Amino acid sequence: MHTLITQTVEPTRDVVRTIRDEQLGAPTPCREFDVKALVDHLLQWGPALVGAARKEEVGPVEPPKDWRKALDAHFDELVTGWGAPAAWEGTTRMGGPTEFPAPMIGGMVLAELVVHGWDLARATGQSPRWPEEVLRPLVAEARGMAEQGRQMGIFGPEVPVPADAPSLDRILGLTGRDPAWRP
């Protein structure tokens, strides 16, 4: 899966690069966040996700003021960190003392990039496309973490989608998002 990080990051990076300042207050499909709050969420937890790739414990941080530059740098760090095969081996931590299987955290990183990239895209009128080779394995990742995500309050109730729906729609439904959501 380490080979998928660049293909996962780039569509999300493209979404972020085209967010206009006047869109920062727009609602997103991620119910508790508007665009700016979701950007801040990505920046706050970003260092912990990069640290997990490096097997370093890094907690959440306060988002910097220049969010565009900071997110672009974060995406580069994710590609470097999770692009290394060793990032996907053994166990790692994500901002706390609990160890998790590294492939599970790596899968979460890929899913977060796609789902939150889609959230930001929908909120700002964009239509990114992730390659099917990225999305197909993320359906299984989302399915595997969906119940725990709901218990933790990270995911909403599952939104039913047809079994033959596109992979992105199935991922979104599993994470509690309506693929037809519009602002």
Backbone as CSV, one residue per row, in Angstrom:
resi,resn,N_x,N_y,N_z,CA_x,CA_y,CA_z,C_x,C_y,C_z
1,MET,0.821,-1.201,0.000,0.000,0.000,0.000,0.868,1.270,0.000
2,HIS,2.142,1.139,0.359,2.997,2.325,0.391,3.092,3.023,-0.964
3,THR,2.841,2.300,-2.028,2.929,2.899,-3.359,1.709,3.753,-3.695
4,LEU,0.672,3.705,-2.878,-0.562,4.434,-3.163,-0.595,5.843,-2.573
5,ILE,0.358,6.191,-1.729,0.253,7.457,-1.005,0.277,8.669,-1.938
6,THR,1.143,8.680,-2.929,1.195,9.837,-3.826,-0.099,9.979,-4.611
7,GLN,-0.633,8.869,-5.102,-1.888,8.914,-5.862,-3.067,9.317,-4.984
8,THR,-2.940,9.120,-3.693,-3.988,9.512,-2.760,-3.862,10.980,-2.396
9,VAL,-2.630,11.432,-2.195,-2.390,12.821,-1.786,-2.718,13.818,-2.890
10,GLU,-2.305,13.550,-4.107,-2.373,14.580,-5.154,-3.781,15.111,-5.431
11,PRO,-4.819,14.279,-5.565,-6.153,14.867,-5.755,-6.596,15.719,-4.564
12,THR,-6.217,15.308,-3.355,-6.570,16.089,-2.166,-5.805,17.406,-2.157
13,ARG,-4.532,17.349,-2.505,-3.725,18.575,-2.583,-4.346,19.540,-3.604
14,ASP,-4.778,19.019,-4.737,-5.398,19.869,-5.760,-6.661,20.550,-5.228
15,VAL,-7.442,19.829,-4.436,-8.644,20.419,-3.832,-8.247,21.571,-2.925
16,VAL,-7.294,21.322,-2.043,-6.883,22.333,-1.067,-6.331,23.573,-1.763
17,ARG,-5.568,23.380,-2.816,-4.963,24.519,-3.522,-5.998,25.442,-4.160
18,THR,-7.189,24.959,-4.389,-8.189,25.803,-5.058,-9.277,26.315,-4.112
19,ILE,-9.119,26.083,-2.817,-10.067,26.646,-1.848,-9.838,28.151,-1.773
20,ARG,-10.912,28.898,-1.958,-10.833,30.357,-1.870,-11.151,30.808,-0.440
21,ASP,-10.591,31.915,-0.034,-10.804,32.430,1.321,-12.285,32.572,1.660
22,GLU,-13.094,32.997,0.689,-14.520,33.197,0.970,-15.255,31.877,1.177
23,GLN,-14.604,30.746,0.909,-15.228,29.439,1.114,-14.919,28.835,2.488
24,LEU,-14.078,29.476,3.265,-13.644,28.896,4.537,-14.780,28.676,5.531
25,GLY,-15.839,29.441,5.467,-16.978,29.266,6.367,-18.043,28.327,5.840
26,ALA,-17.831,27.743,4.669,-18.837,26.869,4.061,-18.980,25.571,4.846
27,PRO,-20.208,25.039,4.922,-20.402,23.753,5.595,-19.784,22.625,4.777
28,THR,-19.428,21.551,5.465,-18.889,20.362,4.810,-19.770,19.160,5.155
29,PRO,-19.619,18.060,4.431,-20.350,16.845,4.802,-19.922,16.283,6.157
30,CYS,-18.759,16.697,6.631,-18.268,16.297,7.949,-18.958,17.237,8.943
31,ARG,-20.069,16.795,9.487,-21.049,17.629,10.171,-20.495,18.669,11.155
32,GLU,-19.469,18.302,11.897,-19.010,19.227,12.928,-17.999,20.254,12.433
33,PHE,-17.645,20.203,11.143,-16.619,21.097,10.621,-17.105,21.905,9.426
34,ASP,-16.800,23.209,9.442,-16.887,23.969,8.205,-15.531,23.785,7.507
35,VAL,-15.335,24.428,6.364,-14.102,24.220,5.602,-12.881,24.566,6.445
36,LYS,-12.878,25.711,7.095,-11.702,26.134,7.885,-11.451,25.170,9.041
37,ALA,-12.484,24.757,9.732,-12.306,23.830,10.851,-11.772,22.481,10.368
38,LEU,-12.188,22.046,9.186,-11.679,20.782,8.648,-10.210,20.924,8.233
39,VAL,-9.861,22.048,7.648,-8.447,22.315,7.332,-7.636,22.298,8.623
40,ASP,-8.140,22.967,9.667,-7.438,22.982,10.960,-7.310,21.572,11.532
41,HIS,-8.343,20.754,11.382,-8.298,19.361,11.851,-7.162,18.611,11.150
42,LEU,-7.069,18.769,9.838,-5.990,18.094,9.093,-4.618,18.553,9.572
43,LEU,-4.498,19.845,9.835,-3.209,20.375,10.294,-2.905,19.980,11.738
44,GLN,-3.924,19.929,12.566,-3.723,19.587,13.973,-3.239,18.149,14.131
45,TRP,-3.851,17.222,13.390,-3.500,15.814,13.516,-2.424,15.361,12.531
46,GLY,-2.102,16.212,11.564,-1.099,15.863,10.565,0.233,15.396,11.124
47,PRO,0.814,16.129,12.069,2.112,15.694,12.595,2.067,14.302,13.242
48,ALA,0.966,13.964,13.896,0.849,12.633,14.500,0.822,11.555,13.421
49,LEU,0.170,11.827,12.285,0.112,10.854,11.202,1.475,10.684,10.539
50,VAL,2.194,11.783,10.375,3.553,11.704,9.822,4.463,11.004,10.820
51,GLY,4.335,11.344,12.099,5.141,10.688,13.136,4.898,9.187,13.164
52,ALA,3.665,8.776,12.962,3.351,7.343,12.947,4.100,6.634,11.830
53,ALA,4.246,7.271,10.686,4.997,6.671,9.576,6.457,6.480,9.955
54,ARG,6.984,7.411,10.723,8.397,7.377,11.119,8.624,6.607,12.420
55,LYS,7.526,6.087,12.986,7.577,5.373,14.266,8.023,6.308,15.396
56,GLU,7.615,7.569,15.285,7.908,8.582,16.292,6.586,9.027,16.915
57,GLU,6.590,9.233,18.201,5.371,9.695,18.862,5.294,11.214,18.796
58,VAL,4.293,11.704,18.107,4.067,13.138,17.956,2.590,13.382,18.212
59,GLY,2.292,14.297,19.093,0.896,14.596,19.394,0.351,15.673,18.489
60,PRO,-0.943,15.983,18.653,-1.542,17.044,17.847,-0.911,18.394,18.175
61,VAL,-0.960,19.305,17.228,-0.384,20.639,17.396,-1.421,21.685,17.014
62,GLU,-1.150,22.907,17.366,-2.018,24.016,16.964,-1.779,24.315,15.490
63,PRO,-2.849,24.510,14.728,-2.683,24.810,13.305,-1.963,26.143,13.095
64,PRO,-1.051,26.206,12.132,-0.354,27.467,11.849,-1.273,28.440,11.106
65,LYS,-0.868,29.684,11.058,-1.686,30.708,10.393,-1.710,30.529,8.876
66,ASP,-0.579,30.209,8.271,-0.525,30.037,6.816,-0.894,28.598,6.482
67,TRP,-2.195,28.320,6.491,-2.672,26.948,6.363,-2.374,26.352,4.991
68,ARG,-2.372,27.154,3.951,-2.100,26.619,2.606,-0.678,26.062,2.518
69,LYS,0.257,26.865,2.940,1.666,26.450,2.905,1.879,25.255,3.838
70,ALA,1.260,25.303,5.001,1.430,24.220,5.976,0.832,22.906,5.469
71,LEU,-0.347,22.959,4.839,-0.948,21.729,4.318,-0.144,21.169,3.151
72,ASP,0.374,22.038,2.310,1.193,21.573,1.197,2.432,20.849,1.738
73,ALA,3.076,21.428,2.747,4.244,20.785,3.364,3.842,19.477,4.044
74,HIS,2.677,19.463,4.688,2.180,18.244,5.336,1.982,17.131,4.314
75,PHE,1.394,17.458,3.177,1.193,16.446,2.139,2.536,15.876,1.677
76,ASP,3.538,16.741,1.532,4.878,16.257,1.156,5.422,15.299,2.212
77,GLU,5.232,15.638,3.484,5.725,14.782,4.571,4.983,13.449,4.606
78,LEU,3.687,13.467,4.324,2.941,12.208,4.267,3.468,11.314,3.156
79,VAL,3.738,11.898,1.984,4.263,11.118,0.864,5.621,10.525,1.227
80,THR,6.482,11.324,1.823,7.808,10.826,2.207,7.686,9.750,3.284
81,GLY,6.909,10.033,4.320,6.795,9.095,5.437,6.113,7.794,5.068
82,TRP,4.887,7.890,4.538,4.112,6.690,4.228,4.503,6.068,2.899
83,GLY,5.366,6.738,2.143,5.886,6.156,0.908,7.010,5.167,1.159
84,ALA,7.546,5.171,2.374,8.610,4.229,2.734,7.992,2.886,3.124
85,PRO,8.449,1.797,2.525,7.887,0.482,2.877,7.946,0.186,4.376
86,ALA,8.982,0.668,5.071,9.129,0.401,6.504,8.001,1.023,7.332
87,ALA,7.380,2.077,6.811,6.282,2.716,7.542,5.124,1.749,7.734
88,TRP,4.974,0.808,6.837,3.855,-0.126,6.826,4.164,-1.422,7.582
89,GLU,5.324,-1.498,8.192,5.739,-2.713,8.887,5.634,-2.550,10.396
90,GLY,5.335,-3.620,11.078,5.315,-3.635,12.537,4.172,-2.845,13.124
91,THR,4.477,-2.163,14.221,3.472,-1.358,14.914,3.946,0.086,14.965
92,THR,3.014,0.960,15.316,3.344,2.370,15.459,2.362,3.013,16.422
93,ARG,2.609,4.237,16.752,1.729,4.999,17.652,1.220,6.222,16.912
94,MET,0.090,6.695,17.373,-0.511,7.853,16.728,-0.870,8.894,17.792
95,GLY,0.149,9.534,18.312,-0.079,10.606,19.274,-0.395,10.135,20.674
96,GLY,-0.110,8.902,20.999,-0.377,8.386,22.336,0.412,7.113,22.588
97,PRO,0.242,6.522,23.763,1.049,5.356,24.123,0.599,4.035,23.496
98,THR,-0.623,3.978,22.967,-1.140,2.729,22.435,-0.502,2.414,21.089
99,GLU,-0.052,1.174,20.945,0.522,0.736,19.675,-0.560,0.108,18.813
100,PHE,-0.471,0.395,17.525,-1.404,-0.135,16.538,-0.606,-0.778,15.417
101,PRO,-1.206,-1.718,14.693,-0.524,-2.244,13.519,-0.287,-1.107,12.514
102,ALA,0.935,-0.986,12.048,1.274,0.091,11.110,0.404,0.054,9.848
103,PRO,0.106,-1.133,9.286,-0.751,-1.126,8.099,-2.145,-0.554,8.375
104,MET,-2.653,-0.728,9.590,-3.956,-0.176,9.939,-3.892,1.356,9.942
105,ILE,-2.845,1.917,10.539,-2.702,3.375,10.588,-2.462,3.922,9.183
106,GLY,-1.652,3.240,8.401,-1.434,3.672,7.021,-2.725,3.689,6.229
107,GLY,-3.551,2.669,6.408,-4.853,2.629,5.743,-5.742,3.774,6.199
108,MET,-5.673,4.109,7.492,-6.444,5.242,8.010,-5.989,6.548,7.364
109,VAL,-4.681,6.681,7.179,-4.143,7.891,6.548,-4.686,8.024,5.131
110,LEU,-4.633,6.932,4.368,-5.145,6.973,2.997,-6.639,7.312,2.994
111,ALA,-7.395,6.663,3.884,-8.838,6.919,3.951,-9.124,8.357,4.362
112,GLU,-8.375,8.878,5.317,-8.591,10.256,5.759,-8.333,11.235,4.616
113,LEU,-7.302,10.983,3.840,-7.016,11.862,2.709,-8.157,11.867,1.695
114,VAL,-8.685,10.699,1.399,-9.774,10.611,0.429,-11.058,11.199,1.001
115,VAL,-11.431,10.780,2.192,-12.719,11.215,2.753,-12.716,12.713,3.040
116,HIS,-11.684,13.204,3.695,-11.661,14.640,3.984,-11.379,15.451,2.722
117,GLY,-10.641,14.884,1.787,-10.481,15.553,0.492,-11.822,15.706,-0.195
118,TRP,-12.636,14.646,-0.139,-13.985,14.703,-0.720,-14.852,15.706,0.040
119,ASP,-14.755,15.705,1.378,-15.517,16.671,2.188,-15.216,18.099,1.720
120,LEU,-13.933,18.417,1.616,-13.532,19.767,1.205,-13.962,20.062,-0.233
121,ALA,-13.850,19.063,-1.085,-14.247,19.246,-2.482,-15.740,19.539,-2.587
122,ARG,-16.553,18.749,-1.913,-18.005,18.966,-1.970,-18.370,20.352,-1.460
123,ALA,-17.725,20.745,-0.369,-18.036,22.034,0.244,-17.651,23.205,-0.651
124,THR,-16.687,22.987,-1.535,-16.171,24.083,-2.363,-16.467,23.900,-3.850
125,GLY,-17.367,22.978,-4.175,-17.807,22.818,-5.550,-16.806,22.156,-6.483
126,GLN,-15.991,21.272,-5.967,-14.991,20.587,-6.779,-15.348,19.112,-6.946
127,SER,-14.732,18.480,-7.923,-14.986,17.058,-8.205,-13.674,16.309,-8.425
128,PRO,-12.945,16.019,-7.347,-11.672,15.312,-7.522,-11.897,13.858,-7.921
129,ARG,-10.875,13.264,-8.466,-10.927,11.842,-8.842,-9.677,11.155,-8.314
130,TRP,-9.911,10.127,-7.516,-8.823,9.280,-7.060,-8.823,8.025,-7.924
131,PRO,-7.650,7.489,-8.234,-7.601,6.273,-9.059,-8.304,5.103,-8.371
132,GLU,-8.917,4.260,-9.176,-9.610,3.085,-8.640,-8.641,2.203,-7.853
133,GLU,-7.381,2.163,-8.242,-6.416,1.342,-7.500,-6.178,1.874,-6.088
134,VAL,-6.503,3.129,-5.839,-6.478,3.692,-4.484,-7.788,3.366,-3.775
135,LEU,-8.899,3.585,-4.467,-10.213,3.459,-3.829,-10.593,2.022,-3.505
136,ARG,-10.290,1.101,-4.376,-10.707,-0.295,-4.183,-10.234,-0.842,-2.829
137,PRO,-8.954,-0.746,-2.477,-8.556,-1.266,-1.160,-9.109,-0.446,0.004
138,LEU,-9.444,0.810,-0.242,-9.978,1.634,0.846,-11.408,1.263,1.205
139,VAL,-12.129,0.619,0.290,-13.465,0.119,0.641,-13.324,-0.889,1.783
140,ALA,-12.381,-1.805,1.643,-12.148,-2.801,2.700,-11.640,-2.134,3.981
141,GLU,-10.762,-1.142,3.847,-10.259,-0.417,5.026,-11.413,0.260,5.762
142,ALA,-12.266,0.948,5.006,-13.409,1.647,5.621,-14.350,0.658,6.283
143,ARG,-14.589,-0.455,5.617,-15.469,-1.482,6.190,-14.876,-1.998,7.505
144,GLY,-13.561,-2.209,7.518,-12.897,-2.745,8.700,-12.875,-1.802,9.885
145,MET,-12.882,-0.489,9.622,-12.807,0.461,10.732,-14.131,1.162,11.008
146,ALA,-15.166,0.862,10.244,-16.430,1.598,10.345,-17.074,1.486,11.722
147,GLU,-17.205,0.272,12.236,-17.893,0.107,13.521,-17.126,0.796,14.645
148,GLN,-15.827,0.612,14.673,-15.020,1.284,15.697,-15.100,2.805,15.521
149,GLY,-15.098,3.263,14.278,-15.233,4.691,14.015,-16.548,5.252,14.527
150,ARG,-17.613,4.476,14.388,-18.908,4.917,14.912,-18.892,4.941,16.439
151,GLN,-18.305,3.918,17.041,-18.239,3.861,18.500,-17.438,5.030,19.053
152,MET,-16.418,5.458,18.319,-15.577,6.574,18.766,-16.183,7.933,18.409
153,GLY,-17.283,7.930,17.658,-17.913,9.170,17.248,-17.227,9.839,16.070
154,ILE,-16.320,9.123,15.407,-15.605,9.673,14.256,-16.459,9.564,13.002
155,PHE,-17.208,8.476,12.876,-18.088,8.241,11.736,-19.529,8.360,12.195
156,GLY,-20.371,8.829,11.300,-21.796,8.848,11.556,-22.398,7.497,11.218
157,PRO,-23.711,7.366,11.370,-24.369,6.124,10.985,-24.133,5.835,9.502
158,GLU,-24.011,4.565,9.176,-23.756,4.187,7.792,-24.885,4.689,6.893
159,VAL,-24.502,5.236,5.756,-25.455,5.666,4.742,-25.509,4.552,3.701
160,PRO,-26.660,3.908,3.554,-26.738,2.800,2.598,-26.488,3.271,1.165
161,VAL,-25.658,2.522,0.462,-25.426,2.737,-0.967,-25.516,1.375,-1.641
162,PRO,-25.864,1.335,-2.910,-25.960,0.046,-3.599,-24.617,-0.697,-3.587
163,ALA,-24.696,-2.013,-3.539,-23.486,-2.836,-3.519,-22.623,-2.622,-4.756
164,ASP,-23.236,-2.225,-5.857,-22.472,-2.000,-7.085,-22.157,-0.523,-7.305
165,ALA,-22.322,0.303,-6.267,-21.997,1.728,-6.367,-20.493,1.893,-6.570
166,PRO,-20.067,3.029,-7.112,-18.630,3.272,-7.239,-17.922,3.136,-5.887
167,SER,-16.667,2.778,-5.943,-15.887,2.571,-4.710,-15.933,3.789,-3.799
168,LEU,-15.788,4.992,-4.353,-15.817,6.190,-3.521,-17.143,6.302,-2.783
169,ASP,-18.251,6.057,-3.448,-19.556,6.125,-2.787,-19.652,5.112,-1.646
170,ARG,-19.107,3.917,-1.848,-19.157,2.908,-0.784,-18.312,3.337,0.412
171,ILE,-17.151,3.924,0.158,-16.302,4.437,1.246,-17.057,5.515,2.009
172,LEU,-17.636,6.437,1.278,-18.366,7.543,1.913,-19.530,7.025,2.745
173,GLY,-20.308,6.111,2.202,-21.424,5.548,2.950,-20.979,4.867,4.229
174,LEU,-19.891,4.124,4.157,-19.370,3.435,5.345,-18.927,4.417,6.420
175,THR,-18.462,5.594,6.009,-18.004,6.584,6.985,-19.106,7.541,7.415
176,GLY,-20.348,7.255,6.988,-21.479,8.051,7.437,-21.766,9.273,6.585
177,ARG,-21.266,9.269,5.357,-21.499,10.400,4.467,-22.443,10.001,3.346
178,ASP,-23.273,10.937,2.960,-24.179,10.732,1.837,-23.432,11.156,0.567
179,PRO,-23.150,10.208,-0.342,-22.416,10.583,-1.559,-23.111,11.661,-2.396
180,ALA,-24.409,11.870,-2.187,-25.145,12.894,-2.938,-25.183,14.229,-2.200
181,TRP,-24.449,14.356,-1.086,-24.481,15.583,-0.285,-24.117,16.799,-1.120
182,ARG,-24.869,17.865,-0.898,-24.596,19.161,-1.517,-24.727,20.223,-0.430
183,PRO,-23.948,21.297,-0.553,-24.069,22.380,0.457,-25.434,23.045,0.397
